[in-house]
Structure formats: structure tokens, C-alpha cells
Amino acid sequence: MLEPLDTPGGGHADPREVLRERFGLSAFRMGQREIIASVLEGRDTLAILPTGGGKSLCYQLPAVAGDALVIVVSPLISLMRDQVAALRALGIPAGCIHSGQEEAEKRAVFRALRAGGAFVLYLSPERARKEGFTRWLEGQRPLLFAIDEAHCVSQWGHDFRPEYRQLSLLREIRPEVPILALTATATPQVVADIGRALSMHEPARHIHGFYRPNLYTQVVRCRGEAGKAVWLAQALRQTPAGRVIVYCGTRKASEEVAAQLAGQYSGVGHYHAGLASEERTRIQEDFAAGRLRILTATNAFGMGIDHPDIRLVVHYQMPGTLEAYYQEMGRAGRDGLPATCLMLCAGKDKSLQSYFIRESDAPPEIIRQRWRALDAIIAYTKSATCRHAGILTYFRDTQNLERCGHCDVCDPASPRAVRAPPDLEAARPPRRRGRDARETAPKSFGPAEQALAEHLRAWRRAWAKDQDMPAFLVFHDTTLHALVQARPTNRAGLLTVPGIGPHKIEQFGNALLRTLADGE
């Protein structure tokens, strides 16, 4: 039975019938119904759906329902080709224009466009800015402009592309045409920047589907590279079937890890932006065809990748942002079956990401934002609260939960967790001395200290909920333990506690001091 759908604007076919008769689907996925209704009402729309959440239907179906042209801007030629082939297989007119085509192919696309009616046209952002295209567009009547991977528009996003920033020209050329901006990951700051950069008019915002109940998420702190290798080996032993992606922080690491694994497994490859274009294409094709089962890769691999049977995603180094982490881990379990996402952390990971930030030539405000993003993912790795709940709150998903039951915090003994390796000593983090030890070592409290710690946890949870932010961004448990030990009574005392700086004191210093006093 089809889901109910609010009646769209006049002249459009019923989206439920189009979904069933033209796309062969019986029901909308979470968020699709609302997004399509917004588009067909002629509203600018910002849509955030997770990787594999069905973003493409949100612009493909309106083309058929409205019997009109929809122009889609996408950064990936391979994705354009795949979607065009899939639409044509359904009998839906579609085409793409990109730099890798022969002139005859381009002319065939424009001939098909002249026939009128429903058509989904894919373009690269560079092609959309060409003078010839703008002249052509002035004579067209598109129903919709869809900007895929819209986080690329934002300077605050994890994959900013300057050519995306110029897509506001679409609004200048045809101001009456609504814009649909789609992405899998965007913080509230990025969402706001997308709206400004594309000159969107009071866009409807739809944020859905960040919760992936089939994914088990786990964070492990390791003893350097040797510890990571031991944990990776254990994860692979527990994943005998399906494909595996191992994300590495550098090109060198991706090659080194692949070389280590190639001595033990068949079907191992590596991928990074330093490889020749033909080599990258061959590796992508081999992984898609199953000739490679294990792929070590930098963040250059992933956008547009949609393989159903990736059973394990390992982050061999901590990424620089939660946005990048979520997008990369989201490549696991696209078929809805159980999959595991394992992040391996060591002290050098923070140093690596700090190096990338210091070497950047971005404007000062962007640099400050990247430091904040790094602080956020470090806090996430140290959090003692539900992993999935933290992600949902971080991205302002419409769904909320307290405990997921399938992460290393909620269910550390799950059969889906990567078990401690037999050679645990090599994988265990080194013991630390001095101030660093006081920040990271577990604390043993008496009844009074335990009561104060629980009092602080309850305040942190309530304050985070009131601010609509994850509890791990308030402060993590090592800071909480330090507060219990130090018991500061004024702002100067708070400043001596690791993890409490001037910004946090300004945010909630007085409330925190009252909480400490009440808990005595």
C-alpha cells in the first residue's frame, strides 16, 4: 500500500503513482515524500539524507511527475553515467553533458531535449558555468535545478570546491526556478552557508535518516601503528565475506597498509589522488566488480560510491571532521544488512590532522572552524555516550534517541563488535605519565566522588539537550573526572581544568559552578 502524500501543485501527476508505475517502488523512504512535495510546490529546498538514502529520487521523480526538464549539477562523471543508464532502463529520458564526451554524444543529448517533456539532464559544475550553457538555459523552462553533493558549495564543509560557489548564477539566469540542494552530511553552519551561497529563498529544510541501525560503530584507542595493525587483522578475521574499505590519512599510509595486507589476502588494492586517472578508474572498476575485496584508500575514494555489500569500514587514522567520518562510514551496509564501522585512534592521529590544518592557506576563520571540527571528533572518540545518538544530535536529525544498542558504548559485548585481538598487549594504548595521565587514565572514586560525577553527567546531558547538541561537545568524561577531583569554586579554578577553556566558561561557566556546588 502506498503512503499518503500531500497533494502537490497543479498540473503534476500523483507522485505515488509515478513512484509505483515508473520507478517500480511501492513506498517512499524516510524524507523522500516531504522533499518531493516541497519541490513540486515550487519551493527552494535543502535536503540532507544519508549516503544510500535515496537522494536521486527527489529530483528524478519530479521530472516525471511534472513532465518537464530537471537540471542536475553533479561533480562525478561516473555517477552521472550510472544514473542516466538507470533512468533510461526505466524508460525515463535522461542524458549528461561532460568533458569526456564526443561532440556527437552531446548533440544527441540536445536533440533529445528538443522533444520536450520529462528529461533529467546532468551537468558538471564547470559545464554549468560555461557561456554557451547560460545562453541555452535562457531559452529553456526547467522545472527544477538540483545541486547534488551541495556541501561542496560551503567553505565550512569538508569537501569545499570553488567551482560550486559560482552556481548562484543559476538563480541569476532563471530566478523563478526552484533550487533543490542535496547532501549526505552537513552541520547547521554548512546548511546555512549552502542557502546563502546558492541565493535560496527561505528554503524548506528536511534533515532525515542519519540513523543507520544496521551499522555497529566502535572506536578503539591503540598503541601506535603496531596496535592498529593488530586490531585491523582481527577485524578482517571477523569479516570473511563482503567487501572492506580501510580509510587512511595519507597516500603513503594507504600504500603501506595495502602492501602489508597483500601478503596475507588476495584481492587487495589501494586508491588515492596521486594515482593516474586511468589507474584510479581501473581500481574503482575492479572494486565494483569484486576483483578487489579489500581497498585501502584516502578520502579521495568515496563520493558516488554505492556498493551494497561493504561489510566493514575501518578508519586506520582518525579523520579530521565528524562530517567526513560519517560520510565514509556510511558506505558500509548499503543493503541494510549488518556491517561494522571501526575507528582506530592513536596519539599521532591528532598530530596528523593538526599538521593538515597548519599547512592550509585557508582564511583565518576557516582555519578556526577546522580546529573546532577537530576538537569535535576528538571529543566523539573519547565520549562515553551512545555513538549513534551523538551523531543524530550533531547533524540535527529529526530523529532522537538515548541509546542505540549497537555501538561499543551501548553494547560492548555485541557479537558484531571487533573483539580484542589475541595479541592484546601490542594493541593496548601505552600508559602515560604526568598531566597527560591525569587527563586520560580511568579514575577510581569513592561514594561521594561517584555521586558528584553522576550529578555532573546529569547536568551535562540536560544542558546538551537544551542546546540541541551532543553531550560529547560539552565536555568528555576525562574533563568530568578532572572536575570531580579539582572541584573548582570560581571561573579561575575552572580554567585550570583540562578541556574547559574561556569559550566554554562563557557558555556555561556559572551554571557549571552552581552544579558543582549543588553536588557537594
N, C-alpha and C positions, 0 to 999 in steps of 0.2 A: 504493500500500500504506500502511495506517495505521501510525503509530508505536506502539510498545509503551507501555502505561500501567499503572502500578501499580494493583492492584485497590482501588477506593475502599471506604468504609464500607458496611455492609449496607443494602439497600433502595434503592440507586441504580442507575439504568440505566448501561450501559457508556458512558463519555464519548466513546470513539472512535466508537461507533455514533451517538450523538447528534450529534457533530460532522458526520458524513457525511450522516445521514438528515434532520436538522432544519435544520442550518446550511449544508449543501451544500458543505462543505470537506473536503479529503482529508487534511490534516495540520495539526498544531498549529504555531504559530510558536514561536520561541525563548522559553522560560519559561512559556508558557501551560499546558503539560502539568503541570509541577510545581506551579504555583499552583492549578490546578483540583483536583488530587489533595489538596493541603493543605486546601482549603476543604471538600471532600466528606468529609474525615476529621474535620471539626468543629473545626479549629484556627484560632485567630486568625492572620491572615496579613498581612504587609507586602509589597507587590509594587511594584517600580519597573521599569516598562517604558517605552521611549522613546515620544515622540509618534508615533502611527501604528503602534505595536507590538501592537495588539490587546488593550488592557486590558478593553474592554467584554465580550469573550467570557468572561473569567474570572469574571464574575458572572452572565452570561446563561445560559451552558451549565449551571451548577449548578442553576438554577431548573428547567430541563427535565429534567436527569438525576435530580433529587430530587423532581420533580413537586410543587413547593412554592413558596411565596411568597419572593421575594428583594426586599428594600427597598434602593433605591439613592439615596444623597444626592448631588446634583449641583448646582453653582452656576449652571448655564446652562439657561434655559428652551428656547432654540433647540436645544441638544444633546439635551435630554430629548425634545422633539417628534420630532427626526430619528430617534433610536434607537427610540422607540415605533413610528413608522411603519415602520422597517426590520424590527422584530420581528413586527409584525402581517402584513407582507408575506410572512414566512416561516411564518405560521400559529401564531405563539407569542403567547399572551395577554400584553398589556402595557398600561400606562397611566401617566399622570403627573398630579400634583396641584400646581398653582402658582397664583400670584396673578392671572395673566392670564386665567383660565378663567371661563366662565359656571358658575353653580351646577348647571345641567343636566348639563354635562360632568363635573363632579366626582361627581355622583350616579351617572352611567353607569359611571364607573370603580369605585365601591364596589359597584355591582350585579354587575359582572363578577368582582370579588374574592370575592363571596359564593359563587360557583360552586365555589370551591376549586381545587386542582391547581396546575399551574405558572403563575406570574404574576410579571412583573418590574414593580415599582412604583417610579417615580421621584418624588423629592421635593426641594424646595429645602431648604437647612439651616434657613431661617426656619420653613418649614412643619413640619419635624420637631420643632421646639421648642414648637409650639402645644399648649395644654392638651387640646383636643379630640383631637388625634392621639395623645397619650400615653394617653388613656383607651381609644381604639380599639385601640392596639397591645397593651394589656394582655390583650385577648381574642383575639389572633392567635398563630399558631405559625410565624413566619418561619424559613426555613432559614438565612438569612444577612443581615447588614447590610453593604452595600458603600458605602464612602466614597470617591467619586471626587474627583480633584484634592486628595488628602489633604494635600499640602504646605500648603494653606490653614489647616490646624489649627495649624501651628507658628509661634511667634513668631520663629523663626530663619529661616523660609522667605522667599522673595522675593515672596510674594503673600498674606501673613497676613490672615485675615478673622476678626474676633472672634466672629461667629456660629458659625463652625466649632468654636471652642474649647469650645462648650457641648454638642457632640454626644456627650460621655461619658454623657449622660442615657440614651442607647440601652442602654448597659451596665447602668445602674441599673434601668431598666424591665424588661429581659429579659436578665439576666446569663448565661443559658445559651446565648444565640445568638452564634455566632462573628462576628467582625468582619473584613472584608477592606478594608484601606486601600490605595488605588492612587494613584500619581502618576507623572509622567514624569521629574521631576527632584527629587532630594533628596540632600543630603550626609549623611554618617553622623550628624551632630548633629541634622539635621532628622528623620531616620528615628527616632532615639531619642526625640525630643520628640513625634512622632506617636504612638508607642506609649504614652508616659506620658499624653498628653492624652486619648486615647480609652480609657484603662484596659484596654489589651490585655494578655492573659495569655501571657507567653513566646511572642510571635508568631514564626512561621516567617518568615524573611526571604528574599526572592527578588529579586535585582538582576540584570537581564539587558538586553542589546540596545542599549546606548548606542553601540555601534559602527555607523556608517552608511557602508558602503563606497562608496555611490553619491554621497556628498557630497564635493566638493572644498572644503577650508577654506583661507582666505587672510586674512592681516592685513597692512594697508598703513598706514604712517605717512605723513601728508600735510602739506603746507604750508597749514595753516588751512582755512577754508571753501572758498577758491578751489581748493585742491588736491583737496579732497573732490569738488567739483562735476566736475572733470576726470576723476577716477577713476570716478565714478558714470556719467558719459556714456560712458566706454569700456566699462564693464560692460554697459550697456544695448545698445551697438552689438554686443557679442558675444552678446547674448541676444535674438535677433529673434523667438523663439517662446516660448509658455508665459507664465505669469503671474509677476509680480515683486512682492515686498514690500520696501519701504525703511523700516527702523525708525529713528525719530528720537527724540532725547532729550527734546524738549519739544513742546508743542502748536504753538507758534509755528514751530518748525523744520519740523514736518510740513506746515504750510500753505505755508511759503515754498518748500520743495523741490518740493511739488506744483505750485505756481504756475510755477516755473522749467521743470519738465518738461512742463507742459501746453502750453507754447509750441512744443514740439518733437515731442510724441507725442499720439496720440489715446487715449482711454480711461484718463485719469489721475484719481485721486481721493485724498482724504486722510481720515483717521479718527483721532479722539481723544475722550476722555471729556467734553470741553467741548461737544460737539455735542448737539443734542436727541436724545432716544431714538429718535424716528421717523426722524431723519436717519441715525443710526448703523445702524438696521435696513435702511434703503434702500441704504446704501453696502455693507453686508455682502451683501445680496441681489444688487446689481449686480456685485460682485466674484465671487460664487459663480456667477453666470450668464454671466460673461465679458464683460459690458458695460464693466467696468473691467479693464484688463490690468495697470496699474501702480498700486499703492496705497502711499502714504506714511502711516505710522502711528506712534503712540506704543505703549507696551506695553499699552495698553487693548485692542488688537486681537490676538486670537490664541487664547485659551483656547477649545477646542472647534472651532477652525477645522481642517477636514480636506479640503483640495483636492489632487487628485493631481498636477497639472501645474505646480506652482510651481517654476520652473527657476532662479530667482535670489532669494536673500535678502541684502540689504545692510544692515549696521548703519552708518548715517550718523554716529552717535555711539556711542562705546563704552558698553555697558550697565554697570550698577553691580555685577553679580554674574555669575559663570560659570553659575549656575543659570538666570538669565534669558536669557543668551546662548544656552545650549544649547537651551532650550525654544523660543526664537524661530527660531534657525537650523534647528531640526528640522522646521519647516513646509515646508522645501524637499524636493523629490524623494520625496513620499509614494508615488508609483507605482513606486519602485525604480529609475527611470531617472536618468542623471547630472544633477546640479544643482550650483550653485556658491554658496558662502556667503562673503561678503566683508565684513570688518570694516574700516572706515576710522577711523583714530585721529589725533587732533591734541592739542596741549597743553591746549586748552580742555576737552576731554572729562573729564579728571580733575577739573578745577575745577568742572564742572557737577555731577558725581556727589558731589563733596565738599560742594557747596552743599546738595544734597538731604539729605545726612546731617546737616549742621549745623543745618538748619532743622527737622529731625524732632523731635517731642516724645516719642519712644520712651524707655523706661527706659535708664539708662546702659549696662547690659550688652548690650542690643540694639544700641545705638549703637556700642559697641566691636566687636561682631560684624560690623556693616556696614562698619566701617573695614577689618577683616580681609578681608572679602569683596572690597572694592575693591582692596586690595593684591594679592589673588589674581588678579583678572582683569587688572590691570596687568602682573603678572609673566607671565601667559599671553601677553599681546600682545608681550612682549619676549623670549619664550622662543625658543631655538634648537633645541628638541627637538620631536619629532613632535606635531602638534596633537591628532590623534585619540588617541594613546597617553596624552597628558596628561589628556584628558577622561575616558577609561576609568578611569584610576587615581584621579582626583579623586572620581569618583562610586562607587568601589569595585566596578566591574563585575566579574563573574566572568571575563570575557574580558580577556586581556592581550596586548599586542603591543609590539614595539620600534619598528617603522617601518610606517606605513600605505601609503606610496607614492602618496597622493593628497591631499597638503596642500602648502602653499608651502615648508615646511621639507624634506619628503622629496622632492618633485618640483616645484621652482620653474618648470621649463620645460614643465610639462604643458600640452597644448592646452586643458585645462579651466580653467587659471588666467586671471585677468583680466590681460591684457598691459599693460605700461607704456604710458600714453597717448602719442599723438604729441607733445602739448604737455607733455613730461615736466618741464620746468623749473618750470612753475606748480604741478605736483603734488609736487615734491620737497620734503621737510622742510627748513626753514631751518637753516643752520649755526649752532651755538651757541658761546658764548664762556664762558671761566671754568670754574668747577667743573662746571657742567651739561654742558659739552662733554666733560670728562674722564669723565663718567658714561655718555654716550651715543655718543660717536664711536667708530668701529672702531679697534682697536689693531693696530699692526704690531710683532710680536715677533721677536726673533732665535731661534735654535735652542733656547737654554736656556729662554727665556720660553715658547716654544711647548710644550716638554716639560713644564714646570710646569703650564701651562694644561690640557694633556691629563690630567695626573695629578690635577688638581682635578676635572675633568669626570668622570673615572672614580670618584673618591671620592663626588662628588655623586650620580651615578647609583646607586652601591651603597647609599649611606645612604638615598636616597629609596625604593629598592626594599625595603630592610629595614623602613622605617617605613610602607610601603604608601601612599606619597604621590607626587604628580607632582614631577619634578625641578625644575620652574619655581617650586615653592613653597619649595624650599630656598634658592636664590638664582639670579638670572638671569645671563646672560653678562657684562653690564656690571659686576656685582659681582665676578664671577670675574676679569675683566680688572684690576679695581682691586686685587684680592688679589695678583695676579701682580706688579703694579707696586709695591705697598706692602710686600709680604712681612712682615706683622706677626709678631712673635715672642711676644706676650703678649696677654691679654684687652684691655688698654687700647689696644693697637695695633689690634685687631680693631674696636673701637668707632669708629675714625676712618675705616673703610671704608664707603662708601655701600652701603646695603642690608643691613648687619649691625648689628642692634640688641641690646639686653640680652636680649630673649626668645630670639633665635637663639643668642646666646653661651651662654645657659643650656642650650639644647637640645644644641648640638654644638660649642661653642667649643673645648674641649680636643681633640676629635677633629680639628677643622679645623686647629688649630695643629700637631698631630702630622703631619698630611698635608702641610702647607706645609714643615715641617722635612724630611720624608722626600723631598720633591720637589726639594730643593736639589741 
